Amino acid sequence: MESKGMKLYDSCEMLNWVGHFADLMEVSPEKIKMLNICGKQKNVLPTIETHKRVVIFADESHADLFYELWEGGYGDYDMWIGRGRCGDEEVDTCKVKEFMDKKIEEPLVIFIINENTREASRYGIRNEFFSRGSVNYVGHEIRAVIMNMLSCDVGDTICIVSGESIAIEAAITASEGTIIAVEPDERDMRSMQDNVSKFGVHNIEIISRVTEENMSKVPTPRLAFIVASKRLEEEISVLLKVNPKMQFIIYTLELDMVVNIKNIFSKYDIENTETLQIAVSKSDKRSVMVAQPSPWMISGVVSE
């Protein structure tokens, strides 16, 4: 069902509001990020994190948005709240924390300033920012390389098997797409759910296994990133039934598994393979260089 907010804010009205706040802040409208979440699930927190000025069009479908903003660490940020169609009404000025207990019961226009951020793509979120659950997260330097290999488009659909932190970063980048996070372990699934809530990403679909039934309930992925396990061949077989042109990136720390992956690729006519090993060393408190686990990534795509 279409929400009242979606009916209220057409393109002209949204542009009028953006222009209103641009004049108020004495900046060009192109310096303001516009986000319409009326009746939609959008990644609000990551958008604010990576943009200095954001105009949010919200309605009662996001009744607890102010609390979510406060819980996300934006309580001391300046916020302007407008009502109506064309941006010529008075707006309320406040801090996010002053509205944390208020629910949204009508269409609102919310303008938030985050002057301390850098408006740039960010790969390699540090591990301490993720939920401390059952997961041993890959080093953030290695994750930055993986994200580069994924080459996420804003509307991309990617399947990520047992890669919790990769799924979060991919969801932030592919903000208009869908990330399918496969978590066979119940504890890892809980950690994944905690991270989804913590980072405020709404475009992650969590499933327990790569099966034809589960994959039929989610969008078809372009690419699969898989942490190799004993289920690898079964997972590749199912994914190729879903998308015969699937691209694969397989992650492993085991040298023996590298050979096995290449054999599986050959069996399923996955060609154009490339094997990459990443080695990272970091200094400890005594300035002694300590080597980190050095994973292999084997990529490939089905031959034409």
N, C-alpha and C positions, 0 to 999 in steps of 0.2 A: 504493500500500500504506500502511495506517495504521501510524504509528510507535509504538514502545513508549511514548514519552513521552505521546502523545495518549491512550493507554489508561490510563496512570498518573494523569494529572492531569484528573480530572473537575471539574465546576463547584464542588462542595463543597470539594474538596481545594485548588483554586486560591484560593478565598475564605479558607480556613483559613490558607494561607501569607500572604496579604495581611494578614489579621488579626494573624498572628504578628509580621510586620515593623512593622505599625502600633503594636503594643504595645511592641516593642523601641525604636522611635524616638519613642514617646510622641506620636504624631500620629493624626488621624482617618484611617480607611481610605480615605476619599474623596480624601485628599491623595496617594494612591499610584496611579500608572498601571500597569495590568496588561497584559502583552504575552505571548501564547502563540505561540512560534515552532516548536513541536514539529512537524516534518514540513511546515512552511510557510515561505514566503518573506515576511518582514516587514521593514519599514524600521526596523531597530534603532537605528542611529546618529542619524537625525533625531528619533526618539522621545526618546532621552536628551538630545539637544540642547534640546528644548523642554519637558522635564518635570524637576522637581526630584528626584523619587523614582520609580524604575521597578523593578517586579518582572518578571523575564523567566523564563518557563518554557521551557527549552531541552533538546535531546537530541542524539544523535550525528549528526543530519542537519545540525547546525551545529558540526561538530568544531572549526573554527578561529575560533570566535566571540571568544575572549579575545584572539587576535592581531588580529582586525579591530577590536576595541575599542581596543587599544593603538595600532594604526596610525591610527585615527580621531582620536587626540589625547586619549584618556581614561585614559592610563596612570597618572596620579596620583590618579585618583578612588577613593574608598572603595567597597569591594565586599564583600558578604556572600554566601556560597555555602551553600545548604542541600540536603540529600538526604532522600528519603523522601516520605511522603504528606501528613502532617497538620501539619507545622510545629512539632512538639514535639521534634524532634531538635536536637542542637547544630549551630550554623552556624559556618563558618570566616570570619574577618574578615581582609581583606587589601587591598592596592592592586591595581588592574587589572594593572599592569606585572609584578607578581610571578607572574601566571598566564599571561603572554603566550605562553609556549612550551608550555603544557599544552593537550592536545586534550580535547574533551568526548566521553566514551565511554559515558556513562550519562545518564539524565534528571537535570537539575539545576535548582535554583531560584536565580536570581541577582538580588540586590538591589543597585542602584547609586544613589548620591546625587550630584546635580549642583546643589548649592545656589546656584551663581552664575548660573544661567539665569533668564530671565524666561519664565513660562508664558503665552505669547501667540502669536497668529498672526504670522508674519514674512514680509512681502512685500518684495522688493527686496534680495536678497542682493548684497553688493558684488562687483564684477567680479573683484577680486583673489583671491577665494576659488575661482573656477572654474579649471579646467585651462588652462594657457597653451598652446593648440594653434593650429589654423588659423582659429579663429572670432573675428570681431569682435563682441563681445557688446554688446547694447543697454544703454544706461545704466540703472543700477539704479533710478533714480527713475521712468523710463518703464516698466520692467518691473513695478514696483509697481502702476501704473495698469492695465497689461495683465492682471495677476493679478486685479485687482478686476473687470475686464470678464469674465474667464473664469468667475468665481463658482463655483469648484470645490467640489463636494460630496465628502465623505470617501470615497464609493464611486464616484466619477465615472469615466467613460471618455472621454478627449479625444485627438484626433489633432492633433499639432503638427508642422508641416512646416518644417524649417530654422530651428527656434527652440530651440537647445540649452539656453540658460539658462532659458527659459520652461518647457521640459519638466522640468527638475530641480525647479524651484519647484512646478510643478503636481503632480509625483510626491510631493513631501513633503506637500502639502495633501491630495491624493486618496490617502491612504495605504492605503485598502482597495480602491481602484479600479485602473485601468490607464491608463498614458499611452503612446500609440503615437507614437514619435519617428521621423519620416521624414527620412533623411539621404542625399540623392542623391550628395553628394560624399564620396569615400573618406576624405579627410583630416578632414572634419567629422564623419564617422561615428566615427573614432578618438577625436576630442575628446569626442564624446558618450559613448563607452564609458569614457573616462578619468574623466569627471565622474560617471557612474553609480557607478563604483567609489569615487571620492573621497567622494561624499556618502552612500554606503551605501544607495541606493534600489534596491529589487528589483522594483518594479512598473512598469518601463519596458520596452516591447517595441520594439526598433529594427529598422526595415525600410528598404530602399534607395529604394523608389519607391512612389507611390500607384498601385497597379494592382489590378484585381479579384482576381487570384491572391493578392497579398500581403495584401490586406484580408480575404480569406476565412480567413486563418490567425490573425487577432487579434480581440479583442472588438469589437463594433459601437460606434463613438463617438457621443456625444451632440452634440459640438461639434468643429469643426475650426478651429485657428488656423494660418494659412498666411502665410508670407513670400512675397509675390508674385514670380513668375518667369514665364518664357515657357511653363511647364507649367501655369499656373494653371487655365485652362479645362478641360484634361484632368483635373486633380486634382479640380475641383469636380464634373465629370460622373461620375467614378468614385465619389466619396463619396456622391453622391445616389443612386446605385444601391445602395449599402450601407445607407444610411439616408435615405429620401425626405424625412424631416423634419429633416435635418441643419441645425444652426445654424453660421454662418460668421463668423469675424473675420479680415479680410485686412489684412496689414501691408505698407506700402510707403513708400519715401522719395521716389518719383517722382510728380510732379504729373500727368504724362500717364497714368500707370498708374491713377490714381484714376478717370478717365473710362472707361478700359477695363474696370475692375472693375465699375463701375455698368452698363455694357453687357452684361457677362457675367451679372451678377445678373438683369437684365431678361430675358435669353434663357432662363434656367432658372427663371423665376418666383420668384426670391428677393426678398422684399419686406420691409417694416418696416425699411428700411435706415437706418443712421445713420453719418455721417462725422465723425470726431473727429481733430483734429490736436493733438499734444502738443508744446509748446515749453518747453525747459529751458535756463536760462543759469546758469553757475557761475563764481565768481570764481577767477582764477588766482593765482599766487604774488605778483603785483603788485597784487592786488585789482581787476583789470580783469575785467569781466563778459564771458564768452566763451559764445556760443550753441552749444548742442549740436545734432546732427542732429534735425530735427523731423518725425517720422513721421506718416503718416495711418493711421488704423484705420477700415476700412469693415465694418460688421457687418450681418447680415441673416439671415432665415430663410425657408424656402419657404412660400408662401402656402397656406392651407388649401384 
